[in-house]
Amino acid sequence: MTTSINKIWAGAVGVAMAFGATGSMAKDLRGWNIHVEDYPVSYGMEAFIAEVSEATAGEISGKVYHGGVLGSQPDAIEQLRLGALDFGVFSLGPMGQAVPEANVVSLPFIFKSIPQMYELMDGAVGDAIDAGMQKKGIKALAFYDAGARSFYNSIQPVNVPADVEGMKVRVMNNDLFVGMIESLGGNATPMAFAEVYQSIKTGVVDGAENNPPSYESTNHFQVAKFYSLSEHLIIPECLCMSLKTWEGFTPEQQVIVKAAAMDSAKLQRELWQAREAASMEKVVAGGVLVNTIEDKAAFQAAMAPVYDQYLAASPDMAGLVEMIQAAD
Ligand code: BDP
């Protein structure tokens, strides 16, 4: 008899502890990540959840599921909106398909440089994107670096827009990228990241486009040996949280989570720079032919219709485009 009363008492104490001083329940978060463990995004996410767990004395803890095991990126975005996933690092490419504000960064050549992108994403542009995402049930906590995306394929170096003519190019899930490839006369195939390696290998597509770390970490460089540094898209990534999860935190917890996210972005951006250089070395050692592009302005001019496509679908975003274009 005494034993069972003790058990009940112990259980009640456990529940009270779990609710904590503020009355909110202890939370164990599920984090989605498309990348392998050894990747700047992955280290950033691990640092984020470790800091949150430590600063909340375990009130909020979590686990990051790497390697896309919790599903493809478009599916994961839906799960995040519903609250089935708590957090993740998402490219604003696929995010833009659901959030017009986020889509502004999927315009070719919109940012002038990576430092400019950092400044704008840490300021007014990032705030506008966060506001747009919140309308869709997602809270943007911090922005990570994903460098610039360039073309790679198994056929020939790309030097001028006409080199893409007739090429089958995989793109991320976003209508703007279909328009972008079509503006060069190529055939775009939206496809999940996980399917790209096999699709290039078997000739379903001729190539794709991505930053050096993704080109390298996925082994795409082994099946698409021509890497042409067009750098046509600078698409930052977002450490995001389901708004449902975010709103379940106390104000004090939100401050901790936001600070941990910003700290993790600082770390990720440093790691990113180092990994880009290492990835370039690795692909060159692996036999890739890298070429720079003399006349990037030719690509910029050819891709101009993507801006019309965006503004036709989202006329309210004209101010945001101008804000970025007017920035130094
Ligand atoms: C990588 C992004 C990742 C995307 C991937 C892609 O980090 O989020 O899923 O590109 O091309 O650079 O699908």
Boltz pocket constraint, residues with backbone or C-beta under 6 A from the ligand:
constraints:
  - pocket:
      binder: B
      contacts: [[A, 34], [A, 73], [A, 89], [A, 90], [A, 91], [A, 146], [A, 172], [A, 191], [A, 192], [A, 193], [A, 209], [A, 210], [A, 211], [A, 214], [A, 237]]
      max_distance: 6.0
